[in-house]
Amino acid sequence: MTLRLPSPGGALRTYTPRAEPAPFLAAPPRPVPLTSRTVLSAAHVVADPYADTSPDAPAAVDWDATLAFRRHLWSHGLGVAEAMDTAQRGMGLDWAGAAELIRRSAAEAKAVGGRIACGVGTDQLPPGAHTLGEVRAAYEEQLALVEETGSQAVLMASRALAAAAAGPDDYLDVYAHLLRQAAEPVVLHWLGPMFDPALDGYWGSADLDTATETFLQVIAAHPDKVDGIKVSLLDARREVELRRRLPRGVRCYTGDDFNYPELIAGDEQGFSHALLGIFDPLGPVAAEAVRVLDTGDTKGFRELLDPTVELSRHLFRAPTRFYKTGVVFLAWLAGHQDHFAMVGGLQSARSLPHLARAYELADGLGLFPDPKAAEARMGSLLDVYGVGR
């Protein structure tokens, strides 16, 4: 059977789906932890498609399907980065929903022995201007909840702090305050404006060199409280330069969904661990690739992971903040959920040609456990859009 897929210019092209999944999906998953790198997948949230809600209302979550997807990731030996970007925080999932997600996922992680880290932010603050004291208090509230669950904390970049800070000294003060309070070492998150325009100028300057110096100053003042940094700037050179300047024992977790194979593989001076949104749809192949790397086979690792970069760059292309739509779309095609609905109504954030290309690339990689079922679901979406077969 063939499908007619729309191209960006409006023309239809014929595509013949593959008949079998990639070999790494044929074997049962192996929950054995990865050893050479720490790998976390920023897991998406599954919406409840039957809830009578609207984009500006609190999110309705399908908790069973959401937790099942996390068990899928843990079954392959990956860790879960919870309540972060792919959870639609700031784009549909409010703090009340994120807090419930953290509680449920942390309990599930304990039950199955899975690794989990959870995002700590300030998104419970209402719209409008806030003082630095209010920003600190919001961070403290979320940090306390994450620590109560036994999860590792990821101090996420804050829109409220970006708006309230007058310069680098305000960032140094807020982060020093939080790091002194943290019970265990945290991960600091630097999220670039391509993911969230409200974070432009984070660390007190729009000049990335100047911002980097402030970021490193925060870490240098409290190296015992920083497990690592998560860098999402989509700039491989800058990440390599930054990780070479980290204090001993502080890890770099790449958040670069454009250049992750080379950054994880590393060089003679070091490597990056991973906390990636793209490892949501790439979970099984990412785990298999890192297991190959665990044996010292860098070439085999790159042979498995390099071909996935085209798909990742497609999903994360500008406007990058809408990459979640492609992630959830692929989860539906792969059978991890029964529908293509998202919190905040974000299933409409990408065009049909964009989704069609995502399907084509993922199918070419063999990412669908049941290619025929994925083909049928893609066909049903094409029907909805009026594309004849």
VOMAR-110142 format. One record per residue (C-alpha): x, y, z. Coordinates in steps of 0.02 Angstrom, whole numbers, padded with zeros to 5 digits, always signed. Layout:
N
XYZ...
//
This chain:
389
+00000+00000+00000+00058+00177-00034+00011+00344+00041-00002+00513-00042+00092+00636+00067+00078+00826+00047+00236+00928+00019+00260+01106+00084+00220+01177-00088+00052+01087-00094+00097+00946-00214+00062+00766-00166+00198+00634-00176+00182+00446-00167+00265+00358-00021+00280+00171+00010+00296+00132+00196+00419+00002+00256+00353-00169+00302+00455-00207+00459+00522-00105+00605+00708-00079+00634+00800-00226+00715+00822-00136+00881+00632-00144+00904+00623-00330+00872+00711-00380+01034+00628-00359+01204+00676-00199+01295+00821-00208+01417+00797-00105+01577+00981-00123+01624+01050+00050+01663+01165+00133+01538+01342+00150+01604+01448+00267+01498+01323+00411+01493+01176+00471+01598+01029+00486+01478+00863+00568+01520+00715+00586+01403+00599+00736+01425+00438+00637+01416+00278+00709+01344+00108+00716+01429-00041+00623+01355-00199+00729+01352-00372+00663+01392-00459+00677+01223-00633+00659+01297-00621+00804+01417-00732+00953+01377-00598+01085+01393-00519+01229+01297-00340+01288+01261-00343+01415+01402-00421+01298+01531-00323+01184+01649-00253+01033+01558-00348+00870+01562-00220+00728+01571-00240+00544+01532-00140+00484+01682-00139+00300+01635-00068+00331+01462+00053+00463+01527+00127+00345+01657+00129+00200+01534+00240+00302+01419+00362+00332+01561+00367+00145+01596+00408+00122+01412+00560+00235+01430+00617+00155+01592+00600-00018+01514+00738+00030+01393+00854+00091+01532+00825+00277+01502+00790+00402+01638+00642+00521+01633+00653+00710+01643+00482+00754+01708+00377+00912+01699+00498+00999+01583+00481+01066+01405+00396+00918+01326+00268+00916+01464+00199+01078+01388+00238+01182+01542+00196+01360+01500+00102+01299+01346-00049+01210+01418+00005+01126+01580-00008+01240+01732+00083+01217+01896-00060+01121+01977-00054+00996+01834+00136+00990+01836+00137+00960+02024+00018+00814+02005+00123+00747+01862+00280+00755+01970+00196+00665+02115+00126+00526+02006+00283+00500+01902+00397+00501+02054+00290+00368+02137+00294+00265+01976+00482+00284+01965+00501+00215+02141+00387+00069+02099+00487+00015+01947+00661+00074+01999+00671+00207+01863+00778+00362+01867+00685+00528+01871+00727+00712+01877+00592+00846+01887+00580+01025+01829+00574+01165+01958+00514+01333+01896+00407+01483+01941+00256+01455+01829+00131+01462+01974+00154+01651+01974+00010+01745+01890+00043+01851+01735+00121+02020+01767+00272+02093+01851+00347+02011+02006+00482+02054+02131+00639+01950+02149+00574+01895+02319+00416+01827+02240+00518+01736+02108+00627+01657+02242+00475+01603+02342+00397+01522+02188+00557+01426+02153+00565+01371+02336+00387+01305+02333+00422+01196+02181+00593+01140+02243+00515+01082+02406+00385+00978+02315+00512+00895+02201+00627+00853+02346+00482+00783+02446+00451+00657+02307+00632+00599+02312+00666+00659+02134+00818+00754+02076+00780+00938+02044+00813+01028+01881+00812+01217+01909+00728+01275+01750+00750+01446+01673+00611+01562+01734+00513+01685+01628+00472+01782+01786+00655+01796+01833+00702+01851+01657+00573+01990+01673+00618+02041+01851+00808+02035+01846+00896+02200+01816+01062+02118+01774+01183+01975+01813+01190+02012+02000+01005+01971+02019+01032+01800+01939+01182+01768+02051+01081+01813+02205+00927+01708+02162+01024+01553+02111+01142+01565+02260+00991+01571+02374+00914+01416+02293+01074+01315+02287+01108+01346+02471+00935+01275+02509+00943+01123+02394+00956+00961+02492+01044+00871+02350+01144+00926+02196+01031+00995+02060+01041+01017+01872+01043+01196+01810+00947+01225+01649+00994+01355+01519+00854+01361+01391+00883+01470+01240+00756+01593+01167+00727+01479+01017+00631+01367+01138+00551+01511+01234+00567+01691+01170+00528+01756+01345+00699+01692+01401+00799+01806+01287+00939+01886+01386+00941+01754+01522+01085+01766+01647+01077+01955+01627+01137+01981+01449+01083+01947+01270+01269+01925+01231+01299+01739+01254+01482+01760+01300+01435+01877+01441+01291+01765+01495+01408+01615+01498+01523+01703+01622+01378+01734+01740+01318+01554+01721+01492+01488+01763+01503+01606+01911+01344+01530+01984+01417+01355+01967+01589+01402+02033+01514+01475+02192+01420+01313+02234+01501+01166+02140+01448+01044+02276+01265+01085+02245+01271+01069+02054+01262+00893+01982+01265+00963+01807+01203+01088+01681+01075+01060+01545+01115+01168+01394+00983+01199+01260+01060+01330+01146+01074+01227+00984+01256+01280+00969+01375+01131+00977+01534+01236+00981+01473+01341+01126+01420+01187+01224+01590+01104+01201+01679+01262+01258+01564+01277+01408+01582+01096+01465+01772+01111+01458+01762+01252+01585+01652+01162+01711+01723+01121+01883+01776+00941+01906+01627+00831+01945+01496+00945+01864+01417+00861+01713+01357+00935+01551+01188+00868+01493+01162+00912+01313+00993+00981+01267+01049+01010+01087+00923+00920+00978+01022+00968+00822+01195+00902+00867+01170+00770+01003+01267+00623+00926+01433+00716+00916+01408+00797+01087+01367+00633+01174+01510+00543+01086+01628+00681+01143+01812+00705+01109+01979+00681+01195+01935+00817+01321+01764+00754+01374+01584+00722+01324+01406+00771+01362+01274+00668+01449+01097+00693+01383+00931+00770+01433+00838+00779+01270+00662+00804+01204+00705+00703+01048+00740+00550+01155+00552+00541+01184+00517+00471+01009+00694+00400+00992+00694+00307+01159+00731+00129+01098+00862+00179+00969+00944+00302+01089+00959+00166+01222+01030+00042+01096+01156+00170+01034+01218+00212+01209+01234+00027+01250+01348+00013+01100+01444+00163+01166+01456+00076+01335+01567-00054+01250+01684+00082+01186+01619+00073+01008+01599+00256+00963+01586+00217+00777+01441+00098+00807+01357+00226+00918+01366+00358+00781+01305+00235+00649+01147+00208+00750+01114+00386+00804+01177+00496+00662+01035+00445+00543+00907+00510+00670+00970+00690+00663+00870+00736+00508+00709+00688+00596+00760+00784+00752+00804+00941+00656+00638+00929+00567+00538+00914+00728+00636+01055+00811+00641+01176+00666+00579+01353+00694+00469+01398+00780+00559+01272+00892+00440+01294+01039+00311+01192+00942+00420+01037+00928+00306+00947+01051+00173+00929+00916+00285+00814+00813+00337+00717+00968+00158+00678+01017+00112+00641+00836+00247+00508+00826+00192+00434+00994+00018+00413+00920+00085+00332+00762+00195+00216+00865+00046+00156+00967+00093+00234+01134-00074+00325+01139-00241+00305+01052-00262+00482+00987-00173+00637+00923-00235+00765+01047-00127+00879+01155-00149+00988+01307-00176+01167+01252-00241+01107+01084-00063+01107+01016-00098+00966+00894-00141+01109+00775+00029+01196+00796+00112+01109+00648+00053+01095+00468+00001+00935+00380+00156+00940+00267+00265+00953+00423+00180+00802+00502+00188+00705+00340+00375+00731+00330+00395+00680+00512+00301+00518+00474+00408+00484+00320+00571+00511+00413+00519+00409+00565+00455+00267+00457+00617+00268+00358+00712+00245+00521+00601+00100+00571+00540+00185+00729+00364+00114+00725+00345-00056+00811+00198-00093+00695+00226-00003+00528+00057-00057+00460-00034+00017+00609+00066+00178+00590+00023+00182+00405-00161+00161+00445-00158+00303+00571-00065+00416+00450-00195+00373+00319-00336+00419+00438-00257+00589+00468-00241+00617+00282-00425+00574+00265-00471+00707+00393-00375+00836+00290-00461+00781+00129-00313+00695+00048-00379+00554-00058-00293+00385-00064
//
